[in-house]
Amino acid sequence: MSQEDFAEMFHVSRQTISNWENSKSYPDLETIVKISDSFNISLDILLKEDLIMVKTFDNEIKSTRKYARALTAITAVFVVLVVGFVIYSGVYFNTKSRLEGNFAEQLKENNFYKNRDGYYSMDYANGIVYGVPNQSMPGLLEFSLQFHLSNLYCDIDLEDTTVEIVWEDNNQFSASAVSKTDNKIVGSTSEFKESDFTDMQKLSDELGIPEKEISEIIEKGNELYNDFYSK
C-alpha cells in the first residue's frame, strides 16, 4: 500500500505515516488496535515486530501512571483546601457577626459616643474617660478571627498630671502618669512585676491617684474589657 492509501484508511496525513515508518513518532494505542483489526494481525505479533515502539509505549504508560498519581494527589489537596476554606469562611462570618454585634451592643449599653478622633469614649466620672477603638473585623483573606486591636483605654485628668491606662488583655494593663508642666513621665508601671498590678497601694503611689479611686478605675476597666472582648 502507498503511504497515501494507508493514511486515508486511518484518517491521518501521509507525513504521519512517514514519521511512523522512520520511528519519528508512533500511532496511539487506539490506532494500533485498528491496524491490528484491519489486517487481521494480532497485537502480539504486530508489536513484536517493532521493539522500539513497544519500549516507547511502555515508557508512555509508566509516565501516564505517574501523571495520573500526581494528578490524583493534586486533586486531593485541592479538594482539602476548598473544603477547608469553606469551613473557615463559615467560622469567619459567624465570628464576625458575633464580635461586631457584641461590640455595637456594648457601645450602646455603656453609653459610649464617637469622639473627634474617630474612637469611642465614655465619661465615667469627672476627669475620667474610658475609650475603645472603632472596631471591625479584618477581611476574610487576612485569615484572622479577632479584631486588629483589642484595647481599652482610660484617660484620667488630674491637677498636675495626666494618667493613661491601657488594657491589652483581660486583667492585663499598663499605665503611666505624665506631668502637665514639662510633659515628662513621672510614674509608670513599666518596671512592675506581675504581682505589683494587683497591689492597689503601690499603683496608687506610682500614679498619684488615691487607692480607693484607682481600685475602682481598674475594676471598671476590667469589667469593660471583658464586656467588649471576652464575650
C-alpha positions as CSV (number, residue, x, y, z in Angstrom):
1,M,0.0,0.0,0.0
2,S,1.1,3.5,-0.6
3,Q,1.6,5.9,2.2
4,E,-1.4,7.9,0.9
5,D,-3.7,4.9,0.9
6,F,-2.6,3.8,4.3
7,A,-3.0,7.4,5.6
8,E,-6.5,7.6,4.2
9,M,-7.5,4.3,5.7
10,F,-6.7,5.5,9.2
11,H,-7.6,9.2,8.8
12,V,-4.1,10.6,9.2
13,S,-1.7,12.5,6.9
14,R,0.8,11.0,4.6
15,Q,3.5,12.7,6.6
16,T,2.3,11.0,9.8
17,I,2.7,7.6,8.0
18,S,6.2,8.6,7.0
19,N,7.0,9.5,10.6
20,W,5.8,6.2,11.8
21,E,7.9,4.3,9.3
22,N,11.0,6.4,10.3
23,S,10.3,5.9,14.0
24,K,10.0,9.7,14.5
25,S,6.6,9.1,16.1
26,Y,4.2,6.2,16.8
27,P,0.5,5.7,16.4
28,D,-1.6,5.8,19.6
29,L,-3.0,2.6,21.1
30,E,-6.4,3.1,19.6
31,T,-4.9,3.3,16.1
32,I,-2.7,0.3,16.8
33,V,-5.8,-1.7,17.6
34,K,-7.5,-0.5,14.4
35,I,-4.4,-1.6,12.3
36,S,-4.5,-5.0,14.0
37,D,-8.2,-5.5,13.2
38,S,-7.9,-4.1,9.7
39,F,-5.1,-6.5,8.6
40,N,-6.0,-9.4,10.9
41,I,-2.7,-9.3,12.7
42,S,-2.7,-10.0,16.4
43,L,-1.4,-7.3,18.6
44,D,1.2,-9.7,20.0
45,I,2.7,-10.2,16.5
46,L,2.3,-6.6,15.4
47,L,4.1,-5.2,18.4
48,K,6.9,-7.8,18.4
49,E,7.9,-6.5,15.0
50,D,9.0,-3.2,16.5
51,L,10.7,-3.4,19.9
52,I,11.5,0.3,19.9
53,M,7.8,1.1,19.6
54,V,7.0,-1.4,22.4
55,K,9.6,0.3,24.7
56,T,8.2,3.7,23.8
57,F,4.7,2.7,24.7
58,D,5.9,1.1,27.9
59,N,7.6,4.4,28.9
60,E,4.5,6.4,27.9
61,I,2.3,4.1,30.0
62,K,4.6,4.5,33.0
63,S,4.6,8.2,32.6
64,T,0.9,8.3,32.3
65,R,0.5,6.4,35.5
66,K,2.9,8.8,37.2
67,Y,0.9,11.8,35.9
68,A,-2.3,10.1,37.0
69,R,-1.0,9.6,40.5
70,A,0.3,13.2,40.7
71,L,-3.0,14.5,39.3
72,T,-4.9,12.5,41.9
73,A,-2.7,13.8,44.7
74,I,-3.1,17.4,43.4
75,T,-6.8,17.0,43.1
76,A,-7.0,15.6,46.7
77,V,-5.0,18.6,48.0
78,F,-7.2,21.0,46.1
79,V,-10.4,19.4,47.5
80,V,-9.0,19.6,51.0
81,L,-8.1,23.3,50.5
82,V,-11.5,24.1,49.1
83,V,-13.3,22.3,51.9
84,G,-11.1,23.9,54.5
85,F,-11.7,27.4,53.1
86,V,-15.5,26.8,53.0
87,I,-15.4,25.7,56.7
88,Y,-13.1,28.7,57.6
89,S,-15.4,31.1,55.8
90,G,-18.4,29.8,57.8
91,V,-16.4,30.2,61.0
92,Y,-15.2,33.7,60.0
93,F,-18.6,35.1,59.2
94,N,-20.1,33.7,62.3
95,T,-17.3,35.1,64.4
96,K,-17.5,38.5,62.6
97,S,-21.2,38.7,63.3
98,R,-20.8,37.8,66.9
99,L,-17.8,40.1,67.7
100,E,-19.1,43.1,65.8
101,G,-22.6,42.6,67.1
102,N,-21.4,42.4,70.7
103,F,-19.1,45.5,70.2
104,A,-22.1,47.6,69.0
105,E,-24.2,46.3,71.8
106,Q,-21.6,47.2,74.4
107,L,-21.2,50.7,73.0
108,K,-24.9,51.3,73.4
109,E,-25.3,49.7,76.9
110,N,-22.3,51.6,78.3
111,N,-23.2,55.0,76.7
112,F,-20.1,55.3,74.5
113,Y,-20.0,58.1,71.9
114,K,-17.8,58.7,68.9
115,N,-15.2,61.3,69.7
116,R,-13.4,63.7,67.2
117,D,-10.5,61.2,66.8
118,G,-12.9,58.5,65.5
119,Y,-12.7,56.4,68.7
120,Y,-15.5,55.8,71.1
121,S,-15.5,57.4,74.6
122,M,-17.4,57.0,77.8
123,D,-17.4,59.7,80.5
124,Y,-17.2,57.6,83.7
125,A,-16.6,60.4,86.3
126,N,-15.2,63.9,86.5
127,G,-11.9,63.8,84.6
128,I,-12.1,60.0,83.9
129,V,-12.8,58.9,80.4
130,Y,-12.8,55.3,79.0
131,G,-12.2,54.7,75.3
132,V,-12.1,51.9,72.7
133,P,-11.0,51.9,69.0
134,N,-13.6,51.9,66.2
135,Q,-13.6,48.2,65.8
136,S,-14.3,46.0,62.7
137,M,-13.1,42.5,61.8
138,P,-10.1,42.1,59.4
139,G,-11.1,41.0,55.8
140,L,-11.8,37.3,55.0
141,L,-8.5,36.8,53.3
142,E,-6.5,38.2,56.2
143,F,-7.3,34.9,58.0
144,S,-7.8,36.4,61.4
145,L,-10.7,35.7,63.8
146,Q,-10.3,38.7,66.1
147,F,-10.0,42.4,65.9
148,H,-6.8,44.0,64.8
149,L,-6.6,45.7,68.2
150,S,-8.3,44.5,71.4
151,N,-7.5,47.5,73.6
152,L,-9.3,49.6,76.2
153,Y,-8.1,53.0,77.3
154,C,-8.7,55.1,80.3
155,D,-7.6,58.8,80.5
156,I,-7.5,60.4,83.9
157,D,-7.2,64.2,84.1
158,L,-5.6,65.2,87.4
159,E,-4.5,68.6,88.7
160,D,-0.8,68.3,87.8
161,T,-0.7,65.1,85.6
162,T,-2.5,63.1,83.0
163,V,-2.7,59.4,83.6
164,E,-3.3,56.9,80.8
165,I,-4.1,53.2,81.4
166,V,-4.2,50.8,78.5
167,W,-5.7,47.3,78.7
168,E,-4.3,44.8,76.1
169,D,-5.9,41.7,77.6
170,N,-8.3,40.7,80.3
171,N,-6.8,42.0,83.6
172,Q,-3.6,43.0,81.9
173,F,-2.8,46.7,81.6
174,S,0.0,49.2,81.6
175,A,-0.2,52.8,83.0
176,S,1.8,56.0,83.0
177,A,1.5,59.4,84.6
178,V,2.7,62.5,82.6
179,S,3.4,65.9,84.1
180,K,1.4,68.7,82.6
181,T,4.3,71.1,83.2
182,D,7.1,69.6,81.2
183,N,5.4,66.6,79.6
184,K,7.7,64.1,81.4
185,I,6.7,60.7,82.7
186,V,6.5,60.9,86.5
187,G,5.0,57.5,87.1
188,S,4.9,54.2,85.2
189,T,4.2,50.5,85.6
190,S,6.9,49.6,83.1
191,E,9.1,48.2,86.0
192,F,6.2,46.5,87.7
193,K,6.3,42.7,88.4
194,E,3.2,40.7,87.7
195,S,2.1,40.7,91.3
196,D,2.5,44.5,91.5
197,F,-0.5,45.1,89.3
198,T,-2.8,43.7,92.0
199,D,-1.2,45.9,94.7
200,M,-3.5,48.9,94.6
201,Q,-1.4,50.8,97.2
202,K,1.7,50.6,95.0
203,L,-0.3,51.5,91.9
204,S,-1.8,54.5,93.8
205,D,1.7,55.7,94.9
206,E,3.1,55.3,91.4
207,L,0.3,57.1,89.5
208,G,-0.7,59.7,92.2
209,I,-4.3,58.5,92.5
210,P,-5.9,57.6,95.8
211,E,-6.0,53.9,96.4
212,K,-9.8,53.6,96.5
213,E,-10.2,55.6,93.3
214,I,-7.6,53.7,91.4
215,S,-9.1,50.4,92.6
216,E,-12.5,51.4,91.2
217,I,-10.9,52.6,87.9
218,I,-9.1,49.3,87.4
219,E,-12.1,47.3,88.4
220,K,-14.3,49.2,85.9
221,G,-11.7,48.8,83.2
222,N,-11.5,45.0,83.7
223,E,-15.3,44.9,83.5
224,L,-15.5,46.9,80.3
225,Y,-12.7,44.9,78.7
226,N,-14.5,41.7,79.5
227,D,-17.8,43.1,78.1
228,F,-16.2,44.2,74.8
229,Y,-13.7,41.5,74.0
230,S,-14.3,38.3,76.1
231,K,-18.0,37.5,75.3
